[in-house]
Amino acid sequence: MLKNLREKLTKSLDDIEGERLQGRLADLGIQPIAGAPTREQVLLAGEVQGLQVVPRAGSASLEVTLSDGSGRAVAVFTGRKRLGGVDCGRRILIEGVGRTERGRLVVLNPAYTIVE
């Protein structure tokens, strides 16, 4: 018992948050973001960690950052400034072709489903 308490007290906030997210998304049975292949169709689940409107190719694009506790992915919706119902803390599924861009997994214009 003391060992478990010591482990809990020495964990970083990132570790604690990662475990929370993995537990919250476990019921969906989706592959972890950290293991997602690139240049292939992927189905990812995560909690929205951030929303940002950025210029891309001359028009605004919405970047939605997802985390599942194992890693992060960015869903980019070109020509959009917002998506109804997609807010920080919401769980969503995204489906599309992943690629690596500036060291991060990016899925361009994915299909998405709001889980909760």
C-alpha positions in Angstrom: 0.0 0.0 0.0 2.8 2.4 0.8 4.5 1.6 -2.5 1.3 2.4 -4.4 0.9 5.7 -2.5 4.6 6.6 -3.2 4.1 5.9 -6.9 1.0 8.1 -7.0 2.8 10.9 -5.3 5.8 10.8 -7.6 3.9 10.7 -10.9 4.1 13.8 -13.1 0.9 15.7 -14.0 1.4 14.5 -17.6 1.4 10.8 -16.4 -1.7 11.4 -14.3 -3.5 13.1 -17.2 -2.4 10.4 -19.6 -3.8 7.6 -17.3 -7.1 9.6 -16.9 -7.5 9.9 -20.7 -6.7 6.3 -21.4 -9.3 5.2 -18.8 -11.9 7.6 -20.3 -11.3 6.3 -23.8 -10.8 2.6 -23.1 -14.5 1.8 -23.7 -14.2 2.8 -27.3 -11.6 0.1 -28.2 -9.8 2.3 -30.7 -6.0 2.0 -31.4 -3.8 4.5 -29.5 -2.7 7.6 -31.2 0.9 6.8 -30.4 0.7 3.7 -32.6 -1.3 5.2 -35.5 0.3 4.6 -38.9 0.9 7.4 -41.4 -0.3 7.4 -45.0 -3.0 4.9 -44.1 -6.7 5.2 -43.1 -6.9 5.7 -39.3 -9.7 5.8 -36.8 -8.7 7.7 -33.7 -10.5 8.7 -30.5 -9.4 11.5 -28.1 -10.4 14.3 -25.9 -10.2 17.7 -27.4 -7.3 19.5 -25.8 -7.2 22.6 -27.9 -8.8 24.5 -30.8 -6.9 27.0 -32.9 -7.8 28.9 -36.1 -4.7 29.3 -38.3 -4.1 30.5 -41.9 -3.4 27.6 -44.3 -3.1 28.1 -48.1 -4.8 31.6 -48.0 -7.8 30.7 -45.9 -8.5 30.0 -42.2 -8.4 26.5 -41.0 -9.5 25.0 -37.7 -6.9 22.8 -35.9 -8.3 20.5 -33.3 -5.7 18.9 -31.0 -6.8 15.5 -29.6 -5.1 13.5 -26.9 -5.8 9.9 -25.8 -3.1 9.7 -23.1 -0.7 7.9 -25.4 -0.1 10.8 -27.8 -1.6 13.7 -29.6 -3.0 14.2 -33.1 -4.2 17.3 -34.9 -7.4 17.3 -37.0 -7.3 20.1 -39.6 -10.5 21.3 -41.0 -9.7 23.6 -44.0 -11.9 26.6 -44.6 -13.5 26.3 -41.1 -13.3 28.6 -38.1 -15.5 26.4 -35.8 -17.3 23.1 -35.7 -20.6 23.0 -33.8 -20.3 20.8 -30.6 -16.5 20.5 -30.8 -15.2 22.1 -27.6 -12.3 21.5 -25.2 -12.9 18.4 -23.0 -15.3 16.8 -25.5 -14.5 13.2 -26.7 -14.5 12.8 -30.5 -13.7 10.1 -33.1 -11.9 11.2 -36.3 -11.3 9.1 -39.4 -9.0 9.9 -42.2 -5.5 9.5 -43.6 -2.8 10.5 -41.1 0.5 12.1 -42.0 3.5 13.5 -40.1 3.8 17.3 -40.3 6.3 19.2 -38.2 6.7 16.2 -35.9 3.0 15.7 -35.2 0.3 13.4 -36.5 -2.1 15.4 -38.7 -5.3 14.2 -40.3 -6.6 16.6 -42.9 -10.4 17.1 -43.2 -11.3 14.0 -41.3 -14.8 12.6 -40.8 -15.7 13.2 -37.2 -18.2 11.9 -34.6 -18.8 13.6 -31.3 -18.9 10.9 -28.6 -19.8 13.0 -25.6 
